[in-house]
């Protein structure tokens, strides 16, 4: 999930509704109206561009609100790749995640596999590193029984498995009670 500034979201919304074109057309129509009838008390040459500019602003802010809402629903970062840990022999797996503000260095994480609208607990691990570019490295150190095939396919970067892995910045009650 790439975070953008408020101005970046507004500019993206403005360009997606073709705001530049809409406003150029509004000014052109205002100029044509001014040339055609310069004697109106409230000049249509002023009212028309102001109306079109107002509509453009409403559409821009509406689209920005919609984009922000859509982005807020997808808060867990995607798993970009997985592989066997080259450094830690006790580790089962090392994964690279998209940047996210939900994770911090050395915090515990839980691994889940989504199938048939359910998420199956795979295991737990921790954040190894947050890179300069914001990508997150997490390590799977403990696994639940019966997940060996999914973990092996994740280590081989199986695209169907990568899309179904969820890594959450939380640990289960079970791990806390047993003292992981």
N, C-alpha and C positions, 0 to 999 in steps of 0.2 A: 504494500500500500504506500504509494508516494504521496506525501503530504505537501500541499501547496498553500501559499499564502492567500489571504482573503482577496487581495488585488488580483492574484493569479487566477483564482476561481471566477471572479467577476469578468476578467478579460476573456477567459475561456467561454464563459456564458455569452458574453457580448458577441464574440466571433461565431459561436454556434448558432445564434439566432440571426446571423448576417446583419448585425447592428450597423456596421459601417454603410452597407448598401441601403438599408432602410433610412438612415439619417440623410444620406446624400439625396435620395429620392424625395424625402420630406423638404429639404432645403430647396431643391429644384422646383417642386410643386409650389412652394411658397413664393419663389421668385416669379414663376409663371402667373400666379394669382395676383401678385403685386403689379406686374406689367399690364395684366388684363383689366384690373379695376383698382386704380390707386385712390379712389375717393371713398371707400367704405369707412364707417366710423371706427369699428374695431376691425382692423385690417385682417382679411383672411390670409394675407401674406405673412402675418405674424402668428395668427392662431393655428394655421395648418402645420407649420414646422414644430411649434410647441406641442401640439397634440401628438404628432408622430414621435417626437423626442420622448414625451411622457410614456407612450405605449412601448417604445423601445426600452426605456428604463424599467418599466414594470416587467416586461418579458425577461430582461437581463437578470433582475433580482429574483424573479420567480425561478428561472432556470438554475441560478446559483444555489438557491435554497434546495431545490430538488437534487442537484449534484452532491451537495453536502450531506443531505439525508441519505442518499444512496451509498456514499462512501462510508458513512458512520455504521451502516449495517454490516459491512465486511471488515470487521476490526481485527480478526486473526490473520497473521501473515501467512502467505503461501509458502509451502516447502519447495524450494528450488531444486535441491539435489540432496542425495544421501550417499554415504560411502563408509567403508570400514575406517575406523580411526587410525591414522598412521602413527600416532604418538602413544596413546593410552591403550595398552593391551587389555585392560579390564573393561574397556568400553565395548559396547555392542555395535554402536553406530554413531556417526557424526553427520548432522544435517545442517544445511544452509537455508536460512529463512530470509524472506523479504524484510526490509526495515520496519520496525514497529516500536512505538513508545511504551508498549505494555511490558516489555522485557528489560531486565537490567542484568548487569554482569554478575555471574555466580549465583543467580537465583534458580530455584527449583522449577521444573516444568513437567508436564504430563503429556504423554503421547497417546493419541487415539486414532482409531481406524474407522472411518464412516462407511457403513454398508446398510442398505435397506432402511434408511432413515434413522438408524441407531448408530451410536458411536461406541466402539469396543475399546476398552482400556488395553493399551499395548505395554506400557511401562512408564518409568520415570527417568528423569535425567536433570541436567542443569545447563545453564548458559555458560559456554566456555569463553566466548569472545563476542564483542560487538565491534565490528570492523569500522575503519574510518569512513567507508561509504554507507554505513548504517546497517549492512547485512549482519545477520545474527547467526552465530554458530552454536548449536545445541548438541549435547552428547547424551545418548541413551545409555544408561548404566545398569538399570534393573528392568527386567521384563516380566510380564505376566505369562503364565503357562499357556501353551497352544498358539503362540503368535510367531513362531520361528519362520514360517513361510513368508508372512507379510514383511517381517523385518529383513529377511534375505532379499526379497524383491525390492524393498526400499533401498537397500545397499547397492543394488544394481541399477538404480534410477529408473525403475519401471514406471512409465508415465501414468498408467491407470492407478497405481498405488500412490504415487506422489500427489495426485489430485485428491485422494481420499484421506490423506494423513492430516490430522489436526494436532497442533502443538499449542498447548494452553499454558499460560503463566501461573498455573496453580498446581497444587499437589492434592492428592486424594486424602480423605480422612484416614483411610486404611494405612497409608504410609506414615502419617503423623502419629497414629496410635502405636504402631510397631516400632517407631523410632528409626526410620530409614536413615 
